[in-house]
Amino acid sequence: MRSRTAARAVLLLVVALGVVACDAARMAIEQPTPLPRLEATATAAPTASAGLPTGSQAASNELESQIEGVYRQAGPSVVFVSTTVIQYDFFMQPVPQEGSGSGFVYDTQGHIVTNYHVVADADEVSISFSDGRRYPAQVVGQDPATDLAVLKVDADSIPPPLPIADSDRLRVGQFVVAIGNPFGLESTLTLGIISALGRVIESPNGRFIGEAIQTDAAINPGNSGGPMLDLLSQVIGVNSQIISPSGASAGIGFAISANTVRRVVPALISKGRYPHPYLGVNILPITKDVRQVLEQAGMAIPVEKGIIVMSVVRGGPADLGGIVGGSRVVRIGRTDVPLGGDIITALNDTPITSGQDLTLFLDTKTVVGDVITVTLLRAGRQLKLPVTLQERPAD
């Protein structure tokens, strides 16, 4: 009974993962909700109480002054993004569907950064500055895998671009400010702290976005694409998702990190897309149940953690680098599983135990053309193979 249960677990794992493709493991994680094209509710900045001790009141006044300064300095560079998607009714009559989100000025050439999901499939896009000026916008680049997009506007004058911070220097507990257009309410500011760093969220196309910033600052539909800022008015992230049973802010919001913006946006401007690196393997993560079932099928698993290479993409990076897939097919339930392939345990000495680990390492630590060292086990021997990364094929 135990082996039957384990086999069933592995079968479900293999089918659910689609036998995880290493270049973009689409494994289930607790899903934050991508924000619709809209967002809300300003939280008031903390106000000094008359009963506060002098030192506390001074600190409160200083914080208020900093928040006000961020709003004055960064507010004009935050834009309202309006979209129109043309759908057709039963009689094939066009029915415009309106949406909205936020964005911010990236450079002096009129490039605006926003979320991919704000402008995805839009037939028309326009932006409005805080002074009321409105312009049509062109989508010049987009990347669903990181939920980022870049717009271009030709305007008489452009507010100053917002500086992009180094998000590796952020700290949990640090105050942050979100400025955007929740529920269509323009130029709304909310205040919170960084609740956690290094979160993993799911992108609109089912891949993983690493290095995400978790915050308790109110983020609601319409804030999507707007900046998350530190108290120096630097962009530390792009507001993107929330976890909420109601669809409104519940104190768990996520922003795409500034360093992801630094890495992806220049390519979106110059190429219209971001070339994601990939390894070109189909893998099965080693878990307790996987070990039990595979060992019963006659395959020795010499390590507790790692990923089993079941097949390699012909002509892909792994294939050209000498990584070997399984050659012996074992039937588990109704699924044929190739066994006997290499077991990858690390990339550049970073432990890899799942498809998520693999995808995040490639997306956050490498670029196309990098040569990485793949540590693997083959027939009980440890090997280190150099592999040159290629661009991941389009979905």
SULBELCOR-V887828 format. One record per helix or strand of 3 or more residues. SS is the DSSP state (A for helix, B for strand). FROM is the first residue (numbers start at 1). LEN is the number of residues. If there is no record, write none. Layout:
{{SS | FROM | LEN} {SS | FROM | LEN}}
This chain:
{{A | 2 | 16} {A | 22 | 3} {A | 54 | 24} {B | 78 | 11} {B | 94 | 12} {B | 111 | 4} {A | 116 | 4} {B | 124 | 5} {B | 134 | 3} {B | 138 | 6} {B | 148 | 5} {A | 167 | 3} {B | 175 | 6} {A | 182 | 3} {B | 188 | 15} {B | 208 | 8} {B | 227 | 3} {B | 235 | 8} {B | 253 | 5} {A | 258 | 14} {B | 281 | 5} {A | 288 | 9} {B | 307 | 6} {A | 317 | 4} {B | 328 | 5} {B | 335 | 5} {B | 343 | 5} {A | 355 | 11} {B | 371 | 8} {B | 381 | 8}}
